[in-house]
């Protein structure tokens, strides 16, 4: 099977409609129900939404995420999942950039949604849950008011149609909408087979829906006909209990989550015998943590490296390459080989020319999964691709003689903390607003739990009352999202710079202990 997501739902509804497609906190949606409900969403949107409109989704990982994604695709519209962890000002800026016409949210984020609506005249708000307001319909009432006949979009002939717009920051810290088409995002039969799916597979999805990892995992599980068990509020205790109680067979877990689970008291007494495969990625993982996780869960593991602009996975380390103690254990430091249909080239970042095996350079890719570009940003789109049509990831790495990719320092300064991208410029700009800060540079330092810890190196103004590190961290609370805040602050007399005045961040990293 190699189907676009709407066609996969249509097929499963016809062939095995009573099977569970989505489940969350005891609520289940069968494939027949998902097909019908997504049709109603499509008709509801088409009733008063112009062609090509952007549909915002501001909610946690829940069943409605799948319904809305499929429904908007069936209508030929574009879903824009919004990062609920952003500050209101950041969230509003993303919504304005996307030009949202409809925003679906849940009560937890109603205050933020109201602020967004106030900034965008005419934006229609729909609440997932009860609503007593005449001008703000409740989700279920909104669906029920429309027929469930299928508009028919999202088929094989719509491969080049954009249906998803995911916002990711750039090196300037300005969010950019990455466009993904049906052709970029569909799961083919080879990919599905690699996951070892069975008819009754249960796939835990504990990742947020604004993340390519969470959306990609939902996409592949639904295409395979599995039960996507949506997990809206992660705690390691609840995740361990859910995996055991619900008989989870498949999961996508970021390294920080694996660390939390392996450190959970009593975790060894849990019954994880139903687990077939754990996929991990979104941030680097240490071989120590990987071995510990393999021993604990006793199932197959699959590692992945990718990026939003590349449509998700670029390379993967399959189960057979997870050799804990044998001659192949060195591969645990790699992110595997390119997936089928993906070409990976390591290029000299200055000349763009390919380098020899074992030589570090910038990772560049050619693939049908590559984005056609950024929303309304032609200059940034042009800069994303080199003269050979390769997507420039900004990540550093090298290929060994057998074609395995090993990551090195990033070409860009991006920090990956707990699976989330943090761009130093954003944090630096927030800290620079403090009256006692003269200069600041932000780097990522290795951290056992988070992968990398956002670390600020600060030069204070002469004569200013010196704040503590915690005071500076607290200062950023209302300026940037919580996960972007520094976890550590170091004070120095001066920042190291090259003759051109550029801060030497590599020296900063090496000098902090």
Buried (B, 14 or more C-beta within 10 A) or exposed (E): BBBBBBBBBBBBBEEBBEBBBBBBEEEEBBBBBBBBBBBBBBBBBBEEBEEEBBBBBBBBBBBBBBBBBBBBBBBBBBBBBBBBBBBBEBBBBBBEBBBBBBBBBBEBBBEBBBBBBEBBEEBBBBBBBEBEEEEBBBBBEBBEEBEBEBBBBBBEEBBEBBBBBBBBBBEEBBBBBBBBBBBBBBBBEEBBEBBBBEEEBBBBBBBBBBBBBBBBBBBBBBBBBBBBBBBBEBEBBEBBEBBBEBBBBBBBBBBBBBBBBBEBEEBEEBEBEBBBBBBBBBBBBBEEBBBBBBEBBEBBBBBBBBBBBBBBBBBBBBBEBBEBEEEEBEBBBBBBBBBEEBEBBBBEBEEBEBBEEEEBBBBBBBBBBBBEBBBEBEEBBEEBBBEEEBBBBBBBBBBBEEEBBBBEEBBBBBBBBBBBBBBBBBBBBBBEEBEBBBBBBBBBBEBEBBBBBBBBBBBBEEEEEEBEBEEBBEBBEEBBBEBBBBBBBBBBEEBBEEEEEEBBBEBBBEEEE
